[in-house]
């Protein structure tokens, strides 16, 4: 608001200042909460991606081990027959 807008208001300046200060404080608090929330979500996304990567690596290792054991079993069957 410009000074001419404030001059046209019928409310006392004291009330206007209090109102605008509360309004400013409210949106600043809302912004801070949003930042905290966004940071938490980002941390959660990174944790989930890390967990998925670990599980994927473990599954690949187990798959390789299964392939090795199947080859070993096939070789043992061939040699005993």
C-alpha positions in Angstrom: 0.0 0.0 0.0 1.2 3.4 -0.7 0.8 6.4 1.6 -2.2 7.6 -0.3 -3.9 4.3 0.0 -3.3 4.3 3.8 -4.7 7.9 4.0 -7.9 6.7 2.4 -8.4 3.9 4.9 -10.9 4.6 7.7 -9.2 2.3 10.2 -6.7 3.8 12.6 -3.1 3.4 11.5 -2.3 1.5 14.7 -4.8 -1.2 13.8 -3.6 -1.4 10.2 0.1 -1.7 11.3 -0.9 -4.5 13.7 -2.9 -6.3 11.0 -0.2 -6.0 8.4 2.5 -7.2 10.8 0.4 -10.3 11.8 -0.2 -11.0 8.1 3.5 -10.7 7.3 4.4 -13.0 10.2 1.8 -15.5 9.2 3.0 -15.9 5.6 6.7 -16.0 6.8 5.8 -18.8 9.2 3.9 -20.6 6.5 6.9 -20.3 4.2 9.2 -21.7 6.9 6.9 -24.7 7.5 6.8 -25.4 3.7 10.6 -25.3 3.6 10.9 -27.8 6.4 8.2 -30.0 4.9 10.0 -30.0 1.5 13.3 -30.8 3.1 11.8 -33.8 4.9 10.2 -35.0 1.7 13.6 -34.7 -0.1 15.3 -36.6 2.7 12.7 -39.3 2.5 13.0 -39.6 -1.3 16.8 -40.0 -1.0 16.4 -42.7 1.7 13.9 -44.6 -0.4 16.2 -44.5 -3.4 19.1 -45.7 -1.3 17.1 -48.5 0.1 15.8 -49.6 -3.4 19.4 -49.5 -4.7 20.6 -51.7 -1.9 17.8 -54.2 -2.4 18.4 -54.2 -6.2 22.1 -54.9 -5.6 21.3 -57.7 -3.2 18.8 -59.3 -5.7 21.4 -59.1 -8.4 24.0 -60.8 -6.2 21.6 -63.5 -5.2 20.7 -64.0 -8.8 24.3 -64.4 -9.8 24.8 -66.9 -6.9 21.7 -68.9 -8.1 23.2 -69.1 -11.6 26.5 -70.3 -10.2 24.8 -73.0 -8.1 22.7 -74.1 -11.0 25.8 -74.5 -13.2 27.5 -76.4 -10.4 24.5 -78.7 -10.0 24.3 -79.4 -13.7 28.0 -80.2 -13.8 27.6 -82.6 -10.8 24.7 -84.3 -12.5 26.7 -84.8 -15.7 29.7 -86.2 -13.9 27.6 -88.7 -11.8 25.7 -90.1 -14.7 
